[in-house]
Amino acid sequence: MTIAALTLSLATASLLFLLFGTAGARFDVFSYQIGLLMFSLAGLLSFISISASAFFTRRAKSAQQRRQLSNAAIIALPAIVFFSFSIFQGAGAPLIHDVSTDTQNPPIFIKAPTLRKPGDNSLLYKTANIPLQQQAYPTLTTLISPLSVAESQSKAYKIASEMGWLVYYQHEGHIEAQAGSFWFGFIDDISIRIQATSSGSKIDLRSASRVGKGDLGANAKRLMAFIDHFSNNK
C-alpha cells in the first residue's frame, strides 16, 4: 500500500469514527466513554491524514497519488474541525461538571434525580469544586431583579424556552429544565430558584451534567447566557 492510499484510508477512518462515535453515543448504542474515545481517534487520524497530505502531495510520483492525498485532506477536514472546535471551546475550563450562582447554598433538584440513570453523576454538590469555579468563572453570581417572584418566574420560563431548554418541572419559585449538547447530545440538568427580596427577587441557577467529569465550560456558559438574556430583556 502506498503512502497516498494509506493516508486516504486513515482519512476515511477518521470520518467514520466521527460519525459512528457521535451517533452511537447520542442514541445510546454504546457508552459515552466509547463515543468520546472514537471522537478522539477521529481527531488524531484526521491530523495525521492532513499532515501527511501536506507533506507528501508535492513528493507524490503520480497524479493518482496526488489526487488520493488531496481527497484525504478533504475527507479528514470535518473531524479535525469538530475536534479542534471542542478543544478550543473547553480551553481553560476546570474539570468540573456542576456549577451554581450560589456556591454556598446551591439550588436543589427535585425532579432531575428521577430522570437520571443509576450510572449518571451524583447531584450532591461538591464543595471541593467551589474554588475551581470561582477562579474560572468569577462573574457567575446571583441575579438580582426588581420583578416579583411570580414575574421573575414567568420571565425565566420564557427565556429558558427561548434558549431551547426543555422545562420538565416547576412550582412557585422553582424551575427545572434540561439542555443537550449539539454534537453528542449530552444532557445537563438546570435548576432555577427564585426568592423574594425587599426590592423584588433574586434568581440563582445551577447546571449539572449527567455524565462526564468535565463539561468543557458548557454549564457555566449556559448560565451566563441566561443571566445576560434575563438582564438585557425588559
VEXROBA-980458 format. One record per residue (C-alpha): residue in three letters; x, y, z. Coordinates in steps of 0.1 Angstrom, whole numbers, padded with zeros to 4 digits, always signed. Layout:
N
ALAXYZ ...
# end
This chain:
234
MET+0000+0000+0000 THR+0014+0034-0010 ILE+0016+0063+0015 ALA-0011+0081-0005 ALA-0035+0051-0003 LEU-0027+0047+0034 THR-0034+0084+0041 LEU-0067+0081+0023 SER-0077+0051+0044 LEU-0068+0070+0076 ALA-0088+0099+0065 THR-0118+0077+0057 ALA-0114+0060+0091 SER-0114+0094+0108 LEU-0147+0104+0092 LEU-0163+0070+0101 PHE-0151+0073+0137 LEU-0165+0108+0139 LEU-0199+0098+0126 PHE-0204+0065+0143 GLY-0188+0076+0176 THR-0211+0106+0180 ALA-0242+0089+0166 GLY-0236+0058+0189 ALA-0232+0079+0220 ARG-0262+0102+0211 PHE-0286+0072+0206 ASP-0272+0051+0234 VAL-0259+0024+0212 PHE-0228+0024+0234 SER-0215+0044+0264 TYR-0204+0080+0261 GLN-0169+0069+0270 ILE-0166+0048+0238 GLY-0181+0077+0219 LEU-0155+0101+0232 LEU-0127+0077+0225 MET-0139+0073+0189 PHE-0142+0111+0187 SER-0106+0115+0199 LEU-0094+0088+0175 ALA-0111+0107+0147 GLY-0093+0139+0156 LEU-0059+0120+0158 LEU-0064+0102+0125 SER-0076+0134+0107 PHE-0045+0153+0120 ILE-0022+0125+0107 SER-0040+0124+0074 ILE-0039+0162+0068 SER-0003+0164+0079 ALA+0007+0135+0055 SER-0012+0151+0027 ALA+0005+0184+0032 PHE+0040+0168+0033 PHE+0037+0142+0006 THR+0015+0158-0021 ARG+0043+0175-0039 ARG+0065+0145-0035 ALA+0040+0120-0050 LYS+0052+0102-0081 SER+0019+0101-0099 ALA-0012+0122-0105 GLN-0033+0094-0089 GLN-0014+0096-0057 ARG-0017+0134-0056 ARG-0054+0130-0060 GLN-0056+0105-0032 LEU-0037+0128-0009 SER-0058+0158-0018 ASN-0090+0137-0013 ALA-0076+0125+0021 ALA-0072+0161+0033 ILE-0108+0169+0023 ILE-0123+0138+0039 ALA-0103+0144+0071 LEU-0114+0180+0074 PRO-0147+0175+0093 ALA-0131+0155+0121 ILE-0102+0180+0126 VAL-0126+0209+0125 PHE-0150+0195+0151 PHE-0122+0181+0173 SER-0103+0214+0173 PHE-0135+0234+0180 SER-0142+0212+0210 ILE-0107+0217+0223 PHE-0110+0255+0217 GLN-0143+0257+0235 GLY-0130+0239+0266 ALA-0097+0257+0268 GLY-0090+0267+0303 ALA-0122+0252+0317 PRO-0118+0234+0351 LEU-0125+0197+0354 ILE-0160+0202+0370 HIS-0195+0194+0357 ASP-0217+0211+0383 VAL-0218+0249+0386 SER-0240+0273+0405 THR-0245+0310+0410 ASP-0248+0303+0447 THR-0219+0280+0458 GLN-0228+0282+0495 ASN-0264+0272+0491 PRO-0269+0259+0455 PRO-0304+0253+0442 ILE-0317+0218+0447 PHE-0331+0194+0421 ILE-0365+0179+0428 LYS-0374+0161+0395 ALA-0340+0156+0380 PRO-0330+0126+0402 THR-0359+0106+0388 LEU-0347+0112+0353 ARG-0311+0102+0358 LYS-0298+0067+0352 PRO-0280+0047+0380 GLY-0246+0053+0365 ASP-0250+0091+0360 ASN-0233+0117+0380 SER-0245+0124+0415 LEU-0265+0156+0422 LEU-0247+0160+0455 TYR-0230+0194+0452 LYS-0192+0190+0458 THR-0179+0219+0479 ALA-0143+0209+0468 ASN-0152+0224+0434 ILE-0161+0258+0447 PRO-0126+0273+0444 LEU-0122+0259+0409 GLN-0155+0275+0398 GLN-0148+0308+0415 GLN-0114+0310+0398 ALA-0126+0301+0364 TYR-0160+0319+0365 PRO-0157+0348+0390 THR-0187+0367+0374 LEU-0211+0338+0378 THR-0232+0352+0407 THR-0268+0356+0419 LEU-0291+0376+0396 ILE-0309+0404+0413 SER-0342+0416+0398 PRO-0368+0443+0406 LEU-0395+0419+0395 SER-0417+0400+0419 VAL-0412+0362+0423 ALA-0441+0354+0400 GLU-0429+0379+0374 SER-0394+0366+0375 GLN-0405+0330+0372 SER-0427+0338+0342 LYS-0398+0356+0326 ALA-0373+0328+0335 TYR-0396+0302+0320 LYS-0399+0323+0288 ILE-0362+0327+0285 ALA-0355+0291+0292 SER-0378+0281+0264 GLU-0363+0306+0240 MET-0328+0292+0247 GLY-0340+0258+0237 TRP-0342+0243+0272 LEU-0368+0216+0279 VAL-0387+0227+0311 TYR-0399+0195+0328 TYR-0409+0207+0362 GLN-0419+0238+0381 HIS-0437+0251+0411 GLU-0437+0285+0428 GLY-0401+0298+0430 HIS-0386+0268+0413 ILE-0380+0256+0377 GLU-0361+0226+0364 ALA-0351+0220+0328 GLN-0327+0202+0306 ALA-0304+0211+0277 GLY-0284+0189+0254 SER-0251+0194+0237 PHE-0252+0199+0199 TRP-0228+0171+0189 PHE-0231+0142+0213 GLY-0265+0151+0228 PHE-0251+0150+0264 ILE-0279+0161+0288 ASP-0274+0187+0315 ASP-0300+0194+0342 ILE-0307+0230+0352 SER-0324+0243+0384 ILE-0336+0278+0388 ARG-0345+0291+0423 ILE-0364+0324+0427 GLN-0367+0340+0461 ALA-0383+0372+0473 THR-0363+0402+0484 SER-0372+0436+0499 SER-0369+0451+0464 GLY-0381+0423+0442 SER-0365+0389+0438 LYS-0332+0371+0434 ILE-0326+0343+0409 ASP-0300+0315+0414 LEU-0292+0289+0389 ARG-0274+0256+0388 SER-0264+0234+0358 ALA-0251+0199+0362 SER-0241+0174+0336 ARG-0255+0139+0338 VAL-0223+0123+0325 GLY-0186+0131+0324 LYS-0161+0145+0348 GLY-0157+0178+0330 ASP-0181+0199+0308 LEU-0157+0220+0287 GLY-0172+0250+0304 ALA-0207+0244+0289 ASN-0226+0247+0321 ALA-0211+0280+0332 LYS-0215+0294+0297 ARG-0252+0284+0297 LEU-0259+0301+0330 MET-0241+0332+0320 ALA-0260+0333+0287 PHE-0293+0330+0307 ILE-0283+0358+0331 ASP-0273+0381+0302 HIS-0306+0374+0284 PHE-0326+0380+0316 SER-0308+0412+0324 ASN-0309+0427+0289 ASN-0345+0419+0281 LYS-0370+0441+0299 
# end
